[in-house]
Amino acid sequence: MVFQQNSDGILKKCNVLITQGNTLINNTGRDGGAIKWTKDRPFIDLNTTKFVNNTATVYGNDIASFPKAV
C-alpha cells in the first residue's frame, strides 16, 4: 500500500488508519510486502489486521519502514 497526499507539487502529511479486521494477502514488494512507510508510522491495529503470505525481496515480509537506528 502506498499513501501520500500531494497538492500543487508539495508532499503533505497523510494519516493512515488500518483497523476493523483488514486482511492483507499475497502482496509483494522490495521492502514491506504488504505495508511500507517512510516517515510517519500509520496506525495498524495488529489485533484485528491479518497478514497472509506477503513477501518482500529485501526485508519485512509484512511491514517495513526506513531504518531509525543502526
C-alpha positions as protocol buffer text, in pm:
chain_id: "A"
residue {
  index: 1
  type: MET
  ca { x: 0 y: 0 z: 0 }
}
residue {
  index: 2
  type: VAL
  ca { x: 123 y: 347 z: -78 }
}
residue {
  index: 3
  type: PHE
  ca { x: -46 y: 654 z: 63 }
}
residue {
  index: 4
  type: GLN
  ca { x: 61 y: 1010 z: 7 }
}
residue {
  index: 5
  type: GLN
  ca { x: -106 y: 1343 z: -27 }
}
residue {
  index: 6
  type: ASN
  ca { x: 27 y: 1571 z: -297 }
}
residue {
  index: 7
  type: SER
  ca { x: -110 y: 1920 z: -353 }
}
residue {
  index: 8
  type: ASP
  ca { x: 41 y: 2152 z: -614 }
}
residue {
  index: 9
  type: GLY
  ca { x: 364 y: 1950 z: -616 }
}
residue {
  index: 10
  type: ILE
  ca { x: 405 y: 1972 z: -237 }
}
residue {
  index: 11
  type: LEU
  ca { x: 403 y: 1644 z: -46 }
}
residue {
  index: 12
  type: LYS
  ca { x: 188 y: 1681 z: 265 }
}
residue {
  index: 13
  type: LYS
  ca { x: 132 y: 1465 z: 571 }
}
residue {
  index: 14
  type: CYS
  ca { x: -125 y: 1191 z: 532 }
}
residue {
  index: 15
  type: ASN
  ca { x: -267 y: 997 z: 828 }
}
residue {
  index: 16
  type: VAL
  ca { x: -349 y: 632 z: 765 }
}
residue {
  index: 17
  type: LEU
  ca { x: -554 y: 408 z: 993 }
}
residue {
  index: 18
  type: ILE
  ca { x: -572 y: 34 z: 931 }
}
residue {
  index: 19
  type: THR
  ca { x: -840 y: -108 z: 1158 }
}
residue {
  index: 20
  type: GLN
  ca { x: -1150 y: -325 z: 1180 }
}
residue {
  index: 21
  type: GLY
  ca { x: -1037 y: -662 z: 1054 }
}
residue {
  index: 22
  type: ASN
  ca { x: -844 y: -595 z: 734 }
}
residue {
  index: 23
  type: THR
  ca { x: -663 y: -886 z: 571 }
}
residue {
  index: 24
  type: LEU
  ca { x: -360 y: -822 z: 350 }
}
residue {
  index: 25
  type: ILE
  ca { x: -299 y: -1129 z: 131 }
}
residue {
  index: 26
  type: ASN
  ca { x: -37 y: -1226 z: -130 }
}
residue {
  index: 27
  type: ASN
  ca { x: 132 y: -885 z: -164 }
}
residue {
  index: 28
  type: THR
  ca { x: 492 y: -847 z: -279 }
}
residue {
  index: 29
  type: GLY
  ca { x: 736 y: -558 z: -252 }
}
residue {
  index: 30
  type: ARG
  ca { x: 1104 y: -477 z: -218 }
}
residue {
  index: 31
  type: ASP
  ca { x: 1070 y: -355 z: 141 }
}
residue {
  index: 32
  type: GLY
  ca { x: 748 y: -442 z: 319 }
}
residue {
  index: 33
  type: GLY
  ca { x: 548 y: -695 z: 126 }
}
residue {
  index: 34
  type: ALA
  ca { x: 214 y: -556 z: 248 }
}
residue {
  index: 35
  type: ILE
  ca { x: 290 y: -214 z: 405 }
}
residue {
  index: 36
  type: LYS
  ca { x: 587 y: 24 z: 398 }
}
residue {
  index: 37
  type: TRP
  ca { x: 608 y: 371 z: 543 }
}
residue {
  index: 38
  type: THR
  ca { x: 888 y: 622 z: 505 }
}
residue {
  index: 39
  type: LYS
  ca { x: 805 y: 899 z: 750 }
}
residue {
  index: 40
  type: ASP
  ca { x: 510 y: 887 z: 989 }
}
residue {
  index: 41
  type: ARG
  ca { x: 409 y: 545 z: 1114 }
}
residue {
  index: 42
  type: PRO
  ca { x: 49 y: 454 z: 1028 }
}
residue {
  index: 43
  type: PHE
  ca { x: -180 y: 322 z: 1299 }
}
residue {
  index: 44
  type: ILE
  ca { x: -218 y: -52 z: 1240 }
}
residue {
  index: 45
  type: ASP
  ca { x: -444 y: -245 z: 1472 }
}
residue {
  index: 46
  type: LEU
  ca { x: -241 y: -566 z: 1490 }
}
residue {
  index: 47
  type: ASN
  ca { x: -514 y: -735 z: 1695 }
}
residue {
  index: 48
  type: THR
  ca { x: -761 y: -723 z: 1406 }
}
residue {
  index: 49
  type: THR
  ca { x: -538 y: -695 z: 1097 }
}
residue {
  index: 50
  type: LYS
  ca { x: -424 y: -1022 z: 937 }
}
residue {
  index: 51
  type: PHE
  ca { x: -117 y: -1068 z: 719 }
}
residue {
  index: 52
  type: VAL
  ca { x: -120 y: -1379 z: 497 }
}
residue {
  index: 53
  type: ASN
  ca { x: 154 y: -1491 z: 255 }
}
residue {
  index: 54
  type: ASN
  ca { x: 311 y: -1148 z: 194 }
}
residue {
  index: 55
  type: THR
  ca { x: 673 y: -1138 z: 73 }
}
residue {
  index: 56
  type: ALA
  ca { x: 948 y: -880 z: 45 }
}
residue {
  index: 57
  type: THR
  ca { x: 1261 y: -926 z: -164 }
}
residue {
  index: 58
  type: VAL
  ca { x: 1484 y: -735 z: 83 }
}
residue {
  index: 59
  type: TYR
  ca { x: 1316 y: -719 z: 427 }
}
residue {
  index: 60
  type: GLY
  ca { x: 984 y: -703 z: 609 }
}
residue {
  index: 61
  type: ASN
  ca { x: 754 y: -961 z: 454 }
}
residue {
  index: 62
  type: ASP
  ca { x: 451 y: -795 z: 613 }
}
residue {
  index: 63
  type: ILE
  ca { x: 561 y: -449 z: 735 }
}
residue {
  index: 64
  type: ALA
  ca { x: 869 y: -232 z: 681 }
}
residue {
  index: 65
  type: SER
  ca { x: 984 y: 124 z: 744 }
}
residue {
  index: 66
  type: PHE
  ca { x: 1301 y: 323 z: 696 }
}
residue {
  index: 67
  type: PRO
  ca { x: 1585 y: 242 z: 941 }
}
residue {
  index: 68
  type: LYS
  ca { x: 1578 y: 458 z: 1254 }
}
residue {
  index: 69
  type: ALA
  ca { x: 1900 y: 325 z: 1410 }
}
residue {
  index: 70
  type: VAL
  ca { x: 2191 y: 102 z: 1316 }
}
